[in-house]
């Protein structure tokens, strides 16, 4: 843990490394232009016992980072993705170096977005809340975000992978049934 790490960042780093999580995030970011930090925030609030976000709370979080996401994070992400396979006519090693610089810049930009979101969170944790109830809260928070974003339905497998990464202590069957129950 480094100075300035906060529980939301530590949660995100932990879940991002779980099997399939990175790929599910890429799918949601590419196919639906979803802000992965906001999705992680929806899950973190619930996972930590903070319950369900109201529409107004979610709107405040979205407004605090929407321009940052649209004007900084997404363009850097798209540029580094575009450079992944190189660019014809340009020195491959220089392109690879530039891409690596953009990967680093994207991580810094993502961290700054998470810092901003965490500053706005007012989580009163209910540590007695069952993990299954926290899962239901996370599903509800994500559905609220998806409706606000206008994304409609995302693939069940991506949804399950995100929630399975965040709630790895729960069986996959419980995650599937909770999603089905609340959608």
N, C-alpha and C positions, 0 to 999 in steps of 0.2 A: 504494500500500500504506500502510495506517495502522498506527500503533503497536499492537501486540498481534495483528496479522494472523498467522495460522499457515498452514502449507501446506494443511491440510484446508479451511479457510475459503476460501482462494484458489482451490483446486480446485473447490469447490462454486460459487463465484461464476462461474468460467469456464464450467463445464458447464451451469449453469442458464440461461445466455443462448443456448444452442445451439438450432437449429430444432426445435420440437416438444417440447423437454424440459420446459418449464413445464407444458404441457398434459398430458403423460404423468404428471407428478407429481400434478397436480390429480386426474386420473382415479384414480390409485392411492390417493391420500389420501381421495377421496370414496367410491369404490366398495369399498375394502378396509380403510380406516382404517390404512393403513401409515404409519409414521414415515419421512418422506422423508429426514430427517437420518441415520437409521440405515441406510437404503438407500445414501445417498451415502457413508457411512462404510465400508460393505461394499465399495463400489467403490473408494474412495480407498485403503484398505489394500492391495488387490490392485494397483491402478494404480501405486502408489508402490513396488511390489516387496516388500511385506510378506507376501505369500502368502495362505494360507487361514486364516480365523478358526476356531478350534475352537468347539465348542458351548458350552464353558465361557466362552471369551472373549466370544462373542456375548451370552451370558446376562449377563455382567458389564456390558457396554455397555448392554444393554437395561434392566437393573435400575437403572443409574445415571441414566437419563433417562425411564423409563416414566411415573413420576408427573408429571414436568415436562410431558411431552407430553400426557398425558391431562387434567391439571388446568389447564394454562396455554396451551400452544401450540394445541391443538385447539379449545378454546372461543373463543379470540381469533380463530382462523382462521374458524370457523363464523360468528361474529358479523359479521366484516367481509364475508364472502361473502353473508350475509343482507341486509346493507345495500347491496349493490351496485346493486340496482334501486330503491332507495328504500323507504320505508315509508309507506303511505297515511295521510294525516292529519298527517304531520310535515313540517316545512319541509325541502324538498329540499336546500338549500344547507347547512343544519346537519347533516343526515344525511350528506351527502357529506364534510363536515369531520370528523365523528365516524368515518366509515369510513376516511378517510385517517389519522387518529390510530391506528386499530386496525391498519392496514397497517404503520405504523411500529412499533407495539408488537409485532406478530407477527415482524417482522424482528429486533427486539432479542431476543425470546424464542428464535427459531431460532438466532441467533448464540450465545446463552448455552448452548443445548443442544450446539451444535457445540464450543464451548470445553470443555465438560465431557467430551464424548466424546474430544476430542483429548488432554486431560489423561490419559486412561486408556490411550491407545494406546501400545504399545511396539513400534514398527515398526523392525525390522532390515531395511533395504532390501537387496535383492539386485539391484543395478543391472545385473548380467549376465543377469538373467532376461528372456527374450524377451517382447515385448508380447503375443504370442498366448497364452503361458502365463499372463501376468497377467490376460488376459481370462478364461481358464478359471477362474482363482482367483476373479475377481469373480462369475462365474456361480455357482460353488459357494458363495460367501459369501451371495449373494442367496437361493439355494435354501435354505440353512440358516436364514436369517432368515424366509423365507416359511413353512417347516415349523414353526418355533418360534411364529410368529405365528398359525398355523392358517389361513392365507389360501388354501392350496391353489394352484390354477393362476391366474395373472394373464394378461391378454391378451398374446399374443406380440408384438403391435405396441408395447404400452407397455414391455415388457421390452426389446425391441430398441431402442426410442428411448432409454431410460435408458442402456443399455450403449453404444449408438452415440454418445451425448453424452459419455460418460466415456472412450471409446476411439475418438475421432474419427479417429485416425491409421490405423485398421484398416478394410478394406473391409466394407461392409454384409453381403456374402455370407459373410464369415468370422464375423461376429458371429452371423448366423442359424445357421450350421452348428455353431458352438460351443454355442449355446443348445440346439439340437436334440440334440446329442450328450450333453449333461450332464443334460437333464431326464428 
